[in-house]
């Protein structure tokens, strides 16, 4: 039987070995000084982050897919009754039906799937995820451009780059640095009730890539006069590329073109 200290390439394991970085992530996961009622940890690994999350929540479900690590984790937290170690794939977990948070050092190869799980969960309040730095920067607009997923979900979820972690904070050392993505569900959505379908249609149309510019893409299904008016209201030039338009400017476009 393989020893727990060995890593699995198939599981994309890079354990967080820097206690300062783990502390930063834990503080971001519980930012208000009050215990988080329910927190799900993605990929507990050897428990470096679990140890720092445990005092910050009333109930902690630590998911670990690697069966070699589960006995060690269970033993480590045997005296913490509010910590439950689950030897399961987080992606197969059923989302709680009560408000909850998610945190974790996400396996880089599974980042997109974990984020999608979080966005689908209706009672998720926030997620604090350690991902590849490039992913974190792209999703949060740190490059000065915005992705389709971020724009689509912006009315209900705020995306923020909350920190950076150097690659030498992990064992084994990955090829790239990491970033902390903070996704927070808005208490009040930025769209009126019933406007979600129209928002999705508009954003999908804009990101269709037809015509080489956002203006040209939107004109495929909207009258040019209205598109021109929306661009004037949003302060956009006709040659702007879709990735250059931030989510809050999309909201202004939607005010004119959404109906």
Secondary structure, 3 states (H helix, E strand, C coil): CCCCCCCCCCCCCCEECCHHHHHHHHHHHCCCCCCECCEEEECCCCCHHHHHHHCCECCEEEECCCHHHHHHHHHHCCCCCCEEEECCCHHHCCCCCCCEEEEEECCHHHHHHHHHHHHHCCCEEEEEEEEEHHHHHHHHCCCCCCCHHHHHHCCCEEEEEEEEECHHHEECCCCCCEEEEEEEECCCCCCCCCCHHHHHHHHHHHCCCHHHCHHHHHHCCCCHHHHHHHHHHHCCCCCCCHHHCCHHHHHHHHHHHCC
